Amino acid sequence: MEKQGVSFPSYTVVPNRHLADLITRGTGIDRVPDNVPPTYMIFLRGESVGVNLFEELDIPRQKALHGGQRYDWARPVEWDDTLTVTARVASIVEKQGKSGRIWFADIEFAYDDSQGKRVLTEITRLIERE
C-alpha cells in the first residue's frame, strides 16, 4: 500500500479535433461536436501520455482489469484548451477473495486549464487479481 497518496509529475494535453472526428465517426456521429465529448478524455490521456500506471503500480497487464471511470465536470472542455493533468493514487484496497487476493486502485486525474482552474476530475479504477 506504499503507493497510496503518491502524486505523479504533471503533464500537458491538448484536445485533437482530428482524433475526435475519427472517434465520433466510428460511433456513427457525422460531425465533431462544438465542445470536446465527455468520453473523449480517456482517448486524450491514454497510456502513451503522462504516467504509465501499470508500470508505476507494478500491475502485470495480463492480470489487470479496468474497473471503470467516473468524471466530475466543472465546465465543458473546449478544443483550444491546454490542460495540465496531475495523477494521484487516491486509494488502494486489498481484499481476499475465494480465488485469491484482489487489489483495487483508484487513481485521480485532475485536469486544470491554463489559468489553473479545475476543469474536471477523473477517477479511474484499476483492478489486479492474483
Backbone hydrogen bonds in HBPLUS format (Angstrom, degrees):
<---DONOR---> <-ACCEPTOR-->    atom                        ^
c    i                          cat <-CA-CA->   ^        H-A-AA   ^      H-
h    n   atom  resd res      DA  || num        DHA   H-A  angle D-A-AA Bond
n    s   type  num  typ     dist DA aas  dist angle  dist       angle   num
A0004-GLN N   A0001-MET O   3.10 MM   3  5.75 163.2  2.13 121.4 126.1     1
A0006-VAL N   A0003-LYS O   3.00 MM   3  5.44 163.6  2.03 137.0 138.9     2
A0005-GLY N   A0089-VAL O   2.75 MM  84  5.08 156.1  1.80 145.5 151.1     3
A0089-VAL N   A0006-VAL O   2.85 MM  83  5.43 161.5  1.89 156.3 160.4     4
A0008-PHE N   A0087-ALA O   2.86 MM  79  5.53 165.6  1.88 162.3 164.3     5
A0011-TYR N   A0085-VAL O   3.02 MM  74  5.40 148.5  2.13 142.2 152.0     6
A0085-VAL N   A0011-TYR O   2.71 MM  74  5.40 169.4  1.72 167.7 170.8     7
A0013-VAL N   A0083-LEU O   2.85 MM  70  5.32 156.3  1.90 152.1 160.2     8
A0083-LEU N   A0013-VAL O   2.89 MM  70  5.32 170.2  1.90 171.5 168.7     9
A0020-ALA N   A0016-ASN O   3.03 MM   4  6.32 162.6  2.06 153.4 158.9    10
A0021-ASP N   A0017-ARG O   2.78 MM   4  5.98 148.1  1.88 146.9 156.0    11
A0022-LEU N   A0018-HIS O   3.08 MM   4  6.42 156.3  2.14 149.3 154.4    12
A0023-ILE N   A0019-LEU O   3.01 MM   4  6.32 158.3  2.06 150.0 156.1    13
A0024-THR N   A0020-ALA O   2.82 MM   4  5.98 171.7  1.83 156.6 158.7    14
A0025-ARG N   A0021-ASP O   2.93 MM   4  5.95 164.8  1.95 149.0 153.8    15
A0026-GLY N   A0022-LEU O   3.05 MM   4  6.06 146.5  2.17 136.0 145.2    16
A0027-THR N   A0024-THR O   3.04 MM   3  5.16 143.6  2.17  99.6 110.5    17
A0029-ILE N   A0024-THR O   2.92 MM   5  5.17 157.5  1.97 150.6 143.1    18
A0028-GLY N   A0025-ARG O   3.05 MM   3  5.00 162.5  2.09 103.8 108.4    19
A0036-VAL N   A0077-VAL O   2.96 MM  41  5.42 162.4  1.99 159.1 161.0    20
A0040-TYR N   A0037-PRO O   2.98 MM   3  5.29 154.9  2.04 113.3 121.5    21
A0043-PHE N   A0040-TYR O   2.90 MM   3  5.34 126.6  2.20 110.6 124.7    22
A0044-LEU N   A0040-TYR O   2.97 MM   4  6.27 149.8  2.07 151.2 160.8    23
A0045-ARG N   A0041-MET O   2.99 MM   4  6.16 160.6  2.03 151.9 155.3    24
A0046-GLY N   A0042-ILE O   2.91 MM   4  5.65 147.6  2.01 138.6 145.8    25
A0056-GLU N   A0052-ASN O   2.91 MM   4  6.12 174.2  1.91 160.8 162.7    26
A0057-LEU N   A0053-LEU O   2.85 MM   4  5.67 157.4  1.90 146.3 151.1    27
A0059-ILE N   A0054-PHE O   2.81 MM   5  4.79 161.5  1.85 143.6 149.1    28
A0058-ASP N   A0055-GLU O   3.20 MM   3  4.98 156.3  2.26  98.9 105.8    29
A0063-LYS N   A0060-PRO O   2.86 MM   3  5.44 158.5  1.91 119.9 127.1    30
A0064-ALA N   A0061-ARG O   3.21 MM   3  5.04 160.6  2.25 101.4 107.3    31
A0129-ARG N   A0063-LYS O   3.35 MM  66  5.78 155.4  2.41 147.1 151.7    32
A0065-LEU N   A0127-ILE O   2.73 MM  62  4.92 147.2  1.83 149.9 155.1    33
A0127-ILE N   A0065-LEU O   2.94 MM  62  4.92 158.9  1.98 148.7 149.1    34
A0067-GLY N   A0125-ARG O   2.75 MM  58  4.77 153.3  1.82 144.3 144.5    35
A0125-ARG N   A0068-GLY O   2.94 MM  57  5.46 171.0  1.95 158.4 159.0    36
A0070-ARG N   A0123-ILE O   2.97 MM  53  5.34 143.4  2.11 142.5 153.2    37
A0123-ILE N   A0070-ARG O   2.90 MM  53  5.34 162.0  1.93 154.4 159.4    38
A0072-ASP N   A0121-THR O   2.82 MM  49  5.14 150.1  1.91 149.9 159.0    39
A0121-THR N   A0072-ASP O   2.96 MM  49  5.14 149.2  2.06 135.0 144.9    40
A0074-ALA N   A0119-VAL O   2.72 MM  45  5.00 168.5  1.73 150.5 148.5    41
A0081-ASP N   A0078-GLU O   3.18 MM   3  5.34 166.6  2.20 109.9 112.7    42
A0084-THR N   A0112-ASP O   2.84 MM  28  5.21 161.6  1.87 153.4 157.5    43
A0112-ASP N   A0084-THR O   2.93 MM  28  5.21 165.2  1.95 147.3 151.8    44
A0086-THR N   A0110-ALA O   2.99 MM  24  5.23 151.9  2.07 140.6 149.6    45
A0110-ALA N   A0086-THR O   2.89 MM  24  5.23 168.7  1.90 148.8 150.5    46
A0088-ARG N   A0108-GLU O   2.85 MM  20  5.22 146.1  1.97 144.6 155.6    47
A0108-GLU N   A0088-ARG O   2.81 MM  20  5.22 161.6  1.85 165.3 162.9    48
A0090-ALA N   A0106-ASP O   2.81 MM  16  5.49 133.1  2.03 147.9 162.6    49
A0091-SER N   A0106-ASP O   3.29 MM  15  5.23 155.7  2.36 137.0 139.6    50
A0106-ASP N   A0091-SER O   2.87 MM  15  5.23 159.5  1.91 146.3 153.2    51
A0093-VAL N   A0104-PHE O   2.81 MM  11  5.14 160.4  1.85 150.9 157.7    52
A0104-PHE N   A0093-VAL O   2.75 MM  11  5.14 168.7  1.77 159.4 163.4    53
A0095-LYS N   A0102-ILE O   2.79 MM   7  5.33 170.0  1.80 165.9 169.1    54
A0102-ILE N   A0095-LYS O   2.84 MM   7  5.33 161.5  1.87 157.1 158.0    55
A0097-GLY N   A0100-GLY O   2.77 MM   3  5.07 160.6  1.81 140.8 143.0    56
A0100-GLY N   A0097-GLY O   3.25 MM   3  5.07 162.2  2.29  99.6 104.8    57
A0130-GLU N   A0101-ARG O   3.05 MM  29  5.50 150.8  2.14 166.1 161.1    58
A0103-TRP N   A0128-GLU O   2.88 MM  25  5.13 155.2  1.94 151.4 158.8    59
A0128-GLU N   A0103-TRP O   2.89 MM  25  5.13 157.0  1.94 146.1 153.1    60
A0105-ALA N   A0126-LEU O   2.86 MM  21  5.19 163.5  1.89 156.3 159.5    61
A0126-LEU N   A0105-ALA O   2.85 MM  21  5.19 163.4  1.88 153.6 158.3    62
A0107-ILE N   A0124-THR O   2.82 MM  17  5.19 171.0  1.83 154.8 157.2    63
A0124-THR N   A0107-ILE O   2.89 MM  17  5.19 162.0  1.92 149.8 153.7    64
A0109-PHE N   A0122-GLU O   2.72 MM  13  4.98 165.7  1.74 153.2 158.0    65
A0122-GLU N   A0109-PHE O   2.87 MM  13  4.98 166.1  1.89 147.3 151.8    66
A0111-TYR N   A0120-LEU O   2.95 MM   9  5.35 168.0  1.96 175.1 171.1    67
A0119-VAL N   A0111-TYR O   2.78 MM   8  5.63 173.9  1.79 158.6 160.8    68
A0120-LEU N   A0111-TYR O   3.43 MM   9  5.35 160.3  2.47 134.9 139.6    69
A0113-ASP N   A0117-LYS O   2.82 MM   4  5.44 160.6  1.86 151.8 152.3    70
A0116-GLY N   A0113-ASP O   2.85 MM   3  5.26 161.0  1.89 118.6 123.0    71
